[in-house]
Amino acid sequence: MERGTKEGEAKSQYKNMKYLVQIEGKSYQVDLSEQNGKVQVNLDGEPVQADSVQIKGKNFVSFLFNH
C-alpha cells in the first residue's frame, strides 16, 4: 500500500506503531511501519494487504484489511 498523496488519502508517517485491538472478545496486534514510502501492515505478525483513508478534518485513519 502506498502512502496517499491525494486529499482524503492517508498522509501520515508510520514509524513502527503498534496497536492492540479487540474484536468480539478476541485480541489482535496490528503493527504499522513505513518502508520506501509504503506502509507495511502486519496482523499478529503476518503481513496483510490494507488500504487506508484519512478521515477528513480528523486525526483518524481508517484501515480496510484483506478486502
N, C-alpha and C positions, 0 to 999 in steps of 0.2 A: 504494500500500500504506500503510495507516495504522499508526502505531506502536501496538503492542499494549498493552492495559491489563489483560488477564486473566492469571492465573497460567499460566506456560508460554509466553506470547507474548513477543516481544522488547520490552524496555522501555528499551533503550539509546538514547542520543542519538548521532546520526551527524553529525559535523561535518567534511565534506569528507575522508573517509577514502578512501585508495586502496590497492588490493591488486593485486599481480601474482601470477597463478596459472598453473600449468602443468598441463595435462591431456593425457595421451597425447602428450607431446612438443610440444604447441602452447601458446604463451603468450597470456594474456589479461589485460587490465586491467579491474578492477572498481572503479568509483567509487561511493561512497555519500555522500549528503548528506540533510539534513532541511530541509524547507520547509513551513511552516504545519502542523507536526505529522505530516507524511507523509514517509516515506523514499523518496528518489528513487534509483534504481539505473541506472547506465549500464554497459554491457558493450562494451569497445572503442569508447567514445564514443557508443554508440547506446542510447537509453532502452529498458529491458526491464521486463516485469512480473515481480515477485518477491514471494514470501511469506517471512516469517521466523518462526522459533521459537527462543526462548532455551532452551538445554539446561539442564534443572533441576539446580541445585546446582553448575553450572559457569559459567565466564565465556566461554562459546561461544555463538555464534548460528549457526543453520543456515539457509541460503537455498535456496529451490526456485525455479528460473528457468523462465519460459515454460512452465508446466505446463498 
